[in-house]
């Protein structure tokens, strides 16, 4: 399986996004402080950067990303918004959004190692698309690990769960209450540029 091994802070700087969007609070880089000596970007460069930004944040490779775009283009509604909704519904992203992992990279690894079930069935595919009503839980045999034990109890970290998800208090369990919409995605993304990129 292909992996994106690019340095987080360096890539965030190049794409103009905060490392916090990747789940990293203290990563910084000294590369080109203040974005000095940057030429004005062409329309194509802006479109390409926007596509690369979404791919990088969600950890998606090109072939799969194009598949999401093509699927969204066949759906009713705005293509860009439908594409972001599809990507947001990935199981690795849901695991991250529910607070079961610190970053999307960690969430992808945990899903790969089969630590989660969807509606009681083991799922180890990070790109699995969840549906309304799906219940995501940490597998019984994984609950005793230190990694998941620290997520429940009085000292558990506080997680701001998006409105389309619901996590049971002091439980390693979450439910998809509705499909995510554009307002649920808090990343600074101009999806219309991605649509323009693929429409050429």
N, C-alpha and C positions, 0 to 999 in steps of 0.2 A: 504494500500500500504506500502511495506517495505521501511524503511528509514535507511540511514547510518548516525548514530549519533556520529561517532568517532571524537575526538578532532582533528582539522585541523593540527595545528603545530606539535603535538606529532606524528601523523600518517605520516606527510611529512618527519619528521626526520627518522622514522623507515624505510620508503621506499626509502630514499635517493633522494627526489625531493624537489625543491624549493617551498615554499608557494606561490610564484608569479604565479606558474602554476595553482594554484587554484583560483587566482584572489585576493590573500591577499598580501599586500605589506609589512606589518610591523609585521607579526606574527613570533615569535621566541620561542624557548623552551630551557631550560637548561638541558634537559634529555640527558644523556650520551654525553657530549661535545666531539667533535672530533671522535666520534664512537670508543672510547677506549675499549679495552678488547673484541673485536669481533672476534670470531673464523672464519676461512675460511669457506665459505658457500659451500654446496654440489651443484651439478648440478641441482638436483630437487629443492633445496631451491631458487636458482637463477631464475629458471623458474617460480616458484610459486610467488616470489616477483614481477616479471615483470607483471604477470597477475593481481596481487593485485593492482599494481601501476595504471594500466589503469582503472581498475574497480573503484578505489578510485577517480582518477582525474575526470572521467566522471560521477561518481555517479550511477554506474550500479550494480545491484545485480547479483549473480552467475548464476541463471537460464537464465536470459536474456543475459548475457555475452556469455554463452555457445551457445545460439541460434544464436548470431551474428557470432560466429566462424563456426558453422555448415553451416550457409548460405554462408559465405565467401568461405568455402571449396568446395562448389558446383559451385562457379563462376570461370570463366576463369581468369588467372593471379595468382599472388602470394597470397596465402591465408592470410598471415599476413597483407599485404598491403590492400587487399580488406576488411578485418575485420576492420582495422582502418578507412578506408574510410566510411564504413557503420556507425560506431559509430560517426564519425565526422558529419554525415548528420542528426543526431538527432535534432529535433526542439529546444530542450532546449539548446543544444550546439550552434546552429545557432543564437539563440537569444542572447546568451553570446558573440559570435564572432562579431555580428553586433554592439555590444556596448549598447544594450538595458538593460543589467543587469551587475552588477559589478562582479558577480561570477556565476558559473554554478548552484550552489545551489539556488541562487536567481532567475536565469532564469527558473529553473524547477518549482519553486513556482509560478512565474508569468504566466507560461504556464498553470499550474494546475488551476489557477484562471481565465482562459479564457480571458487574456488581448490581445491575438494575433489572427490574421486571416491569413490563407494561401489561396491565390487566392480568397480572399473575403469571405471565409467561416471560421467560428470560429473553432479553433482546441485547445483542452485542454489536449492533450496527449503528454507528454514530449518526448516519444520515437518515435513519428511520424517521418518517414524518408522523407526528402524533395527531390525533383527532380529538374533537370535542368529546368529553366524557372519559377519555383515557386516564388511567390511574398509574402513576409512576412511583415505584417503591424501591428502596434499597433491599436487595435480596436478604432473606433471613440469615443465611450463612455468612453474610458480610457485615451484619450489624454489630458484631462483637469486636470488629477491628477498631484500633485507636482513631483512625481517620474518620469513621462515622460516629463513634461514641461521643466525640467532642461537639457534634452538631446538635445534641439534645441535652436537656438539663438546664440548670440555672446559669451556667457559664457559656451557653451556646451563643455564637455570634449572631447579631441581629441582621436579618436579611430583608431587603426591600423587594418583595415579590411583585412582579407586574400584575396588572388587573386581570389579565386573561388566564392567570394561574392562581391556584389556591393551595397553600401548604398547611397541613395539619400541625397545630402547635405541639411541640415536643414529640414529633413523630417524623420518621424518615419517609414521608409519603406526600405526594402532591397530585392535584387533579387539574385537567385542562377544562376550564369552565366555558371558554369560547375561543374562537380563532383570533389570533393577534391582528390588530389593524395598524395603520401607519403611525397613529399617535402613541402606540405602545413601544415603538422603537426609538430610543432616546439618543441614537448615534447621529452625528452631523453628516447625513448622507443626502446627496442630491441625486435621487434615483433616475430622474429624467435624463441625466447625462449618460447613464448606463444604457437606457433604452435607445438613445440617439446613437451610441457607440455600436450597438448590435443591429440597428435599423439600416445601417449603410450598405 
